[in-house]
Amino acid sequence: MATPVGWSQGGSGSVCLAFDQLRDVIESQEELIHQLRNVEEKAAHAKTKVLLSKEEEKLQFALGEVEVLSKQLEKEKLAFEKALSTVKSRALQESSKKDQLITKCNGRRESRVPSHVNIHGHFPNNPMPQSRAGFHPNFCPRLRIHAGPCGPHLHKGLQGPGRPRK
């Protein structure tokens, strides 16, 4: 066996023993380094696991809030749809009632209006057309225009058609 450079040839047993001891020390240091790396990895893994647990808790809380808000939104949506349906129904009823009243009023007016008024309007010399409701185009609720044998006359002091002022 050749002696490594720098070693004495005095006792080959002592050199081999020193070499073996040195190799054992290196192997044990490498094993300690490997164990230290494992410990560092385990510590990093545990730290990551703690962070993950915290984030998971935050996520569960946020999901709970989303669920509560979704239920609240659904309730508000149902309440809005119910209110909208009620308003639509009421508007339809009012529209139907208005149409019935208009039909009823038009029927009464047509039965009272002379036939020559339908052709020429209340004022035969007036170039302005009559409205369908039977009012003069310049109708004002406080001033009422009456057609008589002498022509149109303004009557002041009336509030709306046919009601005397109080």
JOTARA-V40229 format. One record per backbone hydrogen bond with DSSP energy under -1.0 kcal/mol. NH is the residue of the N-H (numbers start at 1). CO is the residue of the C=O. Records with the same first field share a line. If there is no record, write none. Layout:
NH = CO ; CO
//
This chain:
7 = 4
15 = 11
16 = 12
17 = 13
18 = 14
19 = 15
20 = 16
21 = 17
22 = 18
23 = 19
24 = 20
25 = 21
26 = 22
27 = 23
28 = 24
29 = 25
30 = 26
31 = 27
32 = 28
33 = 29
34 = 30
35 = 31
36 = 32
37 = 33
38 = 34
39 = 35
40 = 36
41 = 37
42 = 38
43 = 39
44 = 40
45 = 41
46 = 42
47 = 43
48 = 44
49 = 45
50 = 46
51 = 47
52 = 48
53 = 49
54 = 50
55 = 51
56 = 52
57 = 53
58 = 54
59 = 55
60 = 56
61 = 57
62 = 58
63 = 59
64 = 60
65 = 61
66 = 62
67 = 63
68 = 64
69 = 65
70 = 66
71 = 67
72 = 68
73 = 69
74 = 70
75 = 71
76 = 72
77 = 73
78 = 74
79 = 75
80 = 76
81 = 77
82 = 78
83 = 79
84 = 80
85 = 81
86 = 82
87 = 83
88 = 84
89 = 85
90 = 86
91 = 87
92 = 88
93 = 89
94 = 90
95 = 91
96 = 92
97 = 93
98 = 94
99 = 95
100 = 96
101 = 97
102 = 98
103 = 99
104 = 100
105 = 101
106 = 102
107 = 103
108 = 104
109 = 105
110 = 106
111 = 107
112 = 108
113 = 109
120 = 116
121 = 117
126 = 123
131 = 135
134 = 131
139 = 136
140 = 143
144 = 155
146 = 153
148 = 151
151 = 148
153 = 146
155 = 144
158 = 142
159 = 163
160 = 141
163 = 160
//
